Amino acid sequence: MKAPIEVRNAIAIPASAERVWDLLTDVGSWPKWWRACQWVRVESTDTAARPTSFRWKAHPVVLSSSVVASERPRLFAIVADSPGLHAERSFTIEPGAAGRSTIVISHETQVGPLPWFFRLVLGPRLESANQAMLTDLAQAVRGAS
């Protein structure tokens, strides 16, 4: 069955894939650069001290998340749950033209009663919010270089 909400976004960032990766996967720093992320509480880490599960607030929703894929510097994926909502989001990081930029592709699906009943409103809002997140990431990467 198809997810009631599915959005894809992309952005080219004039920075190395490693620099983009470092900022994107440092979930504890998200509130510093991502305008929609209000707070993050890391609940568990792996042996290298990278977050594996965390709680966070984006927009008005508190989410419990787990990292489900982490392949430096090309793939980072999380799942996020809240009452009535299950989201899966992946970030694919690819080299841009002539190695002068990095392309970040975000793909998110949402399932559950909330996405099903409010898909006509939430889908376009999610697409816009995810593009804003990528814009925030690009600005943070440029500012940190």
C-alpha positions, 0 to 999 in steps of 0.5 A: 500500500502506498504511503498517504504522504511521500515527498522528495526534495533536493538541494545543491550545496557548495561544500564537500560531502564530508562537511555536509555529512558531519553537520547533517548527522550531528543530530544534537546540533540540529536546533542550532541551524534547523529553524523547525527543530526546537530541541533534541535529546539523545537517548542512546549512542553507538560505540563511536558516540554517534546517536542511535536514538533520540527524541526531538521536537519539530514544529508542534510535534514531539518525535521518537527517532532511531537511526536506521542507516548511516553510511558515511558520507552517502546515506543517513536515514531515520524513522520517527514516531509520534502518536498517529504518525510513523515517518521514514526519512532518508538523506542521500548525499551525492557529488555534484557537477565537477566535484564542486558541490554536493547534492542532498536528496531527502525522501520522506514517507509518512503513514498512520491516521494523521497523514491519512486523514490530513494528507491534502494539507500535510503533504504540501506543508511537509514538502515546503518544510523539508525544503526549508530544512535543506536550505537551513542545512546549506546555510549552516554548512556555508557558515561553518566552512 
